[in-house]
């Protein structure tokens, strides 16, 4: 269950309220006036249901676990003709079909204890409603035919509408993610919300992947049904289904790969070279700082792996460093341990970029890539907190004093903002 500040956030309440109002209006209108073209409603409803059922086996953090359902809903919202004949369904019937399909698909998910949450459902309803509102009135009034005709301009018009819909969905997603941070009532305690900009960047970057496939498939479905009728649906949905299966397999391999790296990183803890949970704490903070500074998804992955393995070079030492705190060692010794760590990482078969970050984490920050600057600053922060002498505020102050040569000022301030959102406390061990 979401924390109480998420459930009572004004943004979350507004999004859920708007989606609920549209759902009630769509169902009420459809029940009162009947279903226009029930064959089309049933076909697209089944397509959306199958897509929602395909959430089964979704990997944690998967951006779009039901791409076929999303593409089918968008295609129905942008459907103007079927087999050359004009359709007569409107915006409210699109919402009613989408909601009914999601309710039917949610039954087995709820029985299994999984499935989409209310925020995901609300986000899908609002995004599809946006596309339908932009398209259906224009098409039913005949303006789209007079403005764009039936050729390439009409296809370009659909693509533009889907691009705007994707942008609307990204804005909603970033707003809902931001609502999961602390509300105004708790900011007096020194806690601040996550900035909206980095969250929106993450959502927009995700559009280049599965989001593009969903938009393209939705467009092709709408155009295919317009020419060939409903027989086009089963043919056009197969490529997206195969893509989803392939992505699931890739995500499973990537998850196993990350677990292997995390297990290897724990070898320094098991051998007694570093404190318990040190690598995980540094990785969590590094990822948060990297996201704060606008790193892309692949860059965040390299940063996370490098943070997990940044102390692997200590396995080559004869005598462990006290408490594993390399930040307090002389610069030459830090450099030697970093080079040893890079050599070990290269032998494991991990991406070469990870080894480069590990090797350069002890260099002066002006000679480092951004990922190495982040790892060095966060590692030093955790080391200084672990000594029990400085505390979080004292550790940050020492980092600020070292910004002349050792730590990049922007990285230190980004770390301070990330910690402020957690009450200026280090990530708990474990």
ZIFENSUL-V826683 format. One record per residue. N is the residue number from 0. RES is the residue in one small letter. SS is DSSP state (h for helix, s for strand, l for the rest). OMEGA is omega in whole degrees, 0 to 359 (NA if undefined). Layout:
N_RES_SS_OMEGA ; N_RES_SS_OMEGA
This chain:
0_x_l_180 ; 1_x_l_175 ; 2_x_l_185 ; 3_x_h_182 ; 4_x_h_175 ; 5_x_h_182 ; 6_x_h_184 ; 7_x_l_177 ; 8_x_l_178 ; 9_x_h_180 ; 10_x_h_181 ; 11_x_h_179 ; 12_x_h_180 ; 13_x_h_180 ; 14_x_h_180 ; 15_x_h_179 ; 16_x_h_179 ; 17_x_h_179 ; 18_x_h_179 ; 19_x_h_179 ; 20_x_h_178 ; 21_x_h_180 ; 22_x_h_180 ; 23_x_h_180 ; 24_x_h_181 ; 25_x_h_179 ; 26_x_h_180 ; 27_x_h_180 ; 28_x_h_182 ; 29_x_h_178 ; 30_x_h_183 ; 31_x_h_185 ; 32_x_h_181 ; 33_x_l_183 ; 34_x_l_174 ; 35_x_l_179 ; 36_x_l_184 ; 37_x_h_178 ; 38_x_h_178 ; 39_x_h_179 ; 40_x_h_180 ; 41_x_h_182 ; 42_x_h_180 ; 43_x_h_176 ; 44_x_h_177 ; 45_x_h_179 ; 46_x_h_179 ; 47_x_h_179 ; 48_x_h_178 ; 49_x_h_179 ; 50_x_h_179 ; 51_x_h_177 ; 52_x_h_179 ; 53_x_l_172 ; 54_x_l_180 ; 55_x_l_180 ; 56_x_l_179 ; 57_x_l_179 ; 58_x_l_178 ; 59_x_l_179 ; 60_x_l_180 ; 61_x_l_188 ; 62_x_l_182 ; 63_x_l_183 ; 64_x_l_180 ; 65_x_l_183 ; 66_x_h_180 ; 67_x_h_177 ; 68_x_h_179 ; 69_x_h_180 ; 70_x_h_179 ; 71_x_h_179 ; 72_x_h_179 ; 73_x_h_179 ; 74_x_h_179 ; 75_x_h_178 ; 76_x_h_183 ; 77_x_l_182 ; 78_x_l_178 ; 79_x_l_179 ; 80_x_s_175 ; 81_x_s_183 ; 82_x_l_180 ; 83_x_l_181 ; 84_x_s_180 ; 85_x_s_176 ; 86_x_l_184 ; 87_x_l_178 ; 88_x_l_182 ; 89_x_l_184 ; 90_x_h_186 ; 91_x_h_177 ; 92_x_h_175 ; 93_x_h_180 ; 94_x_h_181 ; 95_x_h_180 ; 96_x_h_179 ; 97_x_h_182 ; 98_x_h_179 ; 99_x_h_179 ; 100_x_h_179 ; 101_x_h_178 ; 102_x_h_179 ; 103_x_h_182 ; 104_x_h_183 ; 105_x_h_183 ; 106_x_h_178 ; 107_x_h_178 ; 108_x_h_180 ; 109_x_h_178 ; 110_x_h_180 ; 111_x_h_180 ; 112_x_l_180 ; 113_x_l_178 ; 114_x_l_183 ; 115_x_l_176 ; 116_x_l_181 ; 117_x_h_180 ; 118_x_h_178 ; 119_x_h_179 ; 120_x_h_179 ; 121_x_h_179 ; 122_x_h_180 ; 123_x_h_181 ; 124_x_h_182 ; 125_x_h_181 ; 126_x_h_180 ; 127_x_h_177 ; 128_x_h_178 ; 129_x_h_180 ; 130_x_h_181 ; 131_x_h_180 ; 132_x_h_180 ; 133_x_h_187 ; 134_x_h_190 ; 135_x_h_179 ; 136_x_h_179 ; 137_x_h_182 ; 138_x_h_183 ; 139_x_h_178 ; 140_x_l_180 ; 141_x_l_182 ; 142_x_h_181 ; 143_x_h_179 ; 144_x_h_181 ; 145_x_h_181 ; 146_x_h_189 ; 147_x_h_182 ; 148_x_l_182 ; 149_x_l_184 ; 150_x_l_183 ; 151_x_h_179 ; 152_x_h_178 ; 153_x_h_177 ; 154_x_h_178 ; 155_x_h_177 ; 156_x_h_178 ; 157_x_h_180 ; 158_x_h_178 ; 159_x_h_179 ; 160_x_h_179 ; 161_x_h_175 ; 162_x_h_177 ; 163_x_h_177 ; 164_x_h_178 ; 165_x_h_178 ; 166_x_h_177 ; 167_x_h_180 ; 168_x_h_179 ; 169_x_h_178 ; 170_x_h_178 ; 171_x_h_180 ; 172_x_h_179 ; 173_x_h_178 ; 174_x_h_181 ; 175_x_h_177 ; 176_x_h_180 ; 177_x_h_180 ; 178_x_l_179 ; 179_x_l_172 ; 180_x_l_189 ; 181_x_l_182 ; 182_x_l_182 ; 183_x_h_184 ; 184_x_h_180 ; 185_x_h_180 ; 186_x_h_178 ; 187_x_h_179 ; 188_x_h_179 ; 189_x_l_182 ; 190_x_l_183 ; 191_x_l_180 ; 192_x_l_175 ; 193_x_l_177 ; 194_x_l_183 ; 195_x_h_184 ; 196_x_h_180 ; 197_x_h_179 ; 198_x_h_179 ; 199_x_h_177 ; 200_x_h_178 ; 201_x_h_180 ; 202_x_h_180 ; 203_x_h_177 ; 204_x_h_180 ; 205_x_h_181 ; 206_x_h_180 ; 207_x_h_180 ; 208_x_h_183 ; 209_x_h_179 ; 210_x_h_178 ; 211_x_h_179 ; 212_x_h_179 ; 213_x_h_181 ; 214_x_h_181 ; 215_x_h_180 ; 216_x_h_177 ; 217_x_h_178 ; 218_x_h_182 ; 219_x_h_178 ; 220_x_h_181 ; 221_x_h_180 ; 222_x_h_181 ; 223_x_h_178 ; 224_x_h_179 ; 225_x_h_182 ; 226_x_h_189 ; 227_x_h_182 ; 228_x_l_186 ; 229_x_l_178 ; 230_x_h_180 ; 231_x_h_185 ; 232_x_h_182 ; 233_x_h_179 ; 234_x_h_186 ; 235_x_h_182 ; 236_x_h_183 ; 237_x_h_181 ; 238_x_h_181 ; 239_x_h_176 ; 240_x_h_179 ; 241_x_h_177 ; 242_x_h_179 ; 243_x_h_179 ; 244_x_h_179 ; 245_x_h_180 ; 246_x_h_179 ; 247_x_h_179 ; 248_x_h_178 ; 249_x_h_180 ; 250_x_h_178 ; 251_x_h_177 ; 252_x_h_180 ; 253_x_h_178 ; 254_x_h_177 ; 255_x_h_178 ; 256_x_h_179 ; 257_x_h_179 ; 258_x_h_177 ; 259_x_h_179 ; 260_x_h_179 ; 261_x_h_178 ; 262_x_h_177 ; 263_x_h_180 ; 264_x_h_180 ; 265_x_l_181 ; 266_x_h_178 ; 267_x_h_177 ; 268_x_h_180 ; 269_x_h_180 ; 270_x_l_178 ; 271_x_l_180 ; 272_x_l_181 ; 273_x_l_179 ; 274_x_l_180 ; 275_x_l_176 ; 276_x_l_184 ; 277_x_h_183 ; 278_x_h_180 ; 279_x_h_180 ; 280_x_h_180 ; 281_x_h_180 ; 282_x_h_180 ; 283_x_h_181 ; 284_x_h_179 ; 285_x_h_180 ; 286_x_h_179 ; 287_x_h_179 ; 288_x_h_179 ; 289_x_h_177 ; 290_x_h_178 ; 291_x_h_183 ; 292_x_l_172 ; 293_x_l_177 ; 294_x_l_179 ; 295_x_l_181 ; 296_x_h_177 ; 297_x_h_178 ; 298_x_h_177 ; 299_x_h_178 ; 300_x_h_177 ; 301_x_h_180 ; 302_x_h_181 ; 303_x_h_180 ; 304_x_h_179 ; 305_x_h_179 ; 306_x_h_178 ; 307_x_h_187 ; 308_x_l_187 ; 309_x_l_181 ; 310_x_l_185 ; 311_x_h_179 ; 312_x_h_180 ; 313_x_h_177 ; 314_x_h_180 ; 315_x_h_182 ; 316_x_l_176 ; 317_x_l_179 ; 318_x_l_180 ; 319_x_l_172 ; 320_x_l_179 ; 321_x_h_180 ; 322_x_h_179 ; 323_x_h_187 ; 324_x_l_180 ; 325_x_h_182 ; 326_x_h_181 ; 327_x_h_181 ; 328_x_l_173 ; 329_x_l_185 ; 330_x_h_181 ; 331_x_h_179 ; 332_x_h_176 ; 333_x_h_180 ; 334_x_h_181 ; 335_x_h_180 ; 336_x_h_180 ; 337_x_h_179 ; 338_x_h_176 ; 339_x_h_179 ; 340_x_h_178 ; 341_x_h_179 ; 342_x_h_178 ; 343_x_h_181 ; 344_x_h_179 ; 345_x_h_180 ; 346_x_h_183 ; 347_x_h_182 ; 348_x_l_177 ; 349_x_l_180 ; 350_x_l_182 ; 351_x_h_179 ; 352_x_h_178 ; 353_x_h_179 ; 354_x_h_179 ; 355_x_h_179 ; 356_x_h_180 ; 357_x_h_181 ; 358_x_h_187 ; 359_x_h_184 ; 360_x_l_181 ; 361_x_l_179 ; 362_x_l_170 ; 363_x_l_191 ; 364_x_h_180 ; 365_x_h_179 ; 366_x_h_185 ; 367_x_l_165 ; 368_x_l_185 ; 369_x_h_181 ; 370_x_h_179 ; 371_x_h_177 ; 372_x_h_181 ; 373_x_h_180 ; 374_x_h_182 ; 375_x_h_182 ; 376_x_h_182 ; 377_x_h_177 ; 378_x_h_178 ; 379_x_h_178 ; 380_x_h_181 ; 381_x_h_177 ; 382_x_h_182 ; 383_x_h_176 ; 384_x_h_182 ; 385_x_h_178 ; 386_x_l_178 ; 387_x_l_182 ; 388_x_l_188 ; 389_x_l_189 ; 390_x_h_183 ; 391_x_h_182 ; 392_x_h_178 ; 393_x_h_178 ; 394_x_h_177 ; 395_x_h_179 ; 396_x_h_178 ; 397_x_h_176 ; 398_x_h_179 ; 399_x_h_178 ; 400_x_h_181 ; 401_x_l_182 ; 402_x_l_178 ; 403_x_l_184 ; 404_x_l_192 ; 405_x_l_188 ; 406_x_l_179 ; 407_x_l_183 ; 408_x_h_182 ; 409_x_h_178 ; 410_x_h_180 ; 411_x_h_181 ; 412_x_h_175 ; 413_x_h_176 ; 414_x_h_179 ; 415_x_h_179 ; 416_x_h_178 ; 417_x_h_180 ; 418_x_h_179 ; 419_x_h_178 ; 420_x_l_175 ; 421_x_l_179 ; 422_x_l_180 ; 423_x_l_176 ; 424_x_l_178 ; 425_x_l_178 ; 426_x_l_183 ; 427_x_l_181 ; 428_x_l_178 ; 429_x_l_NA
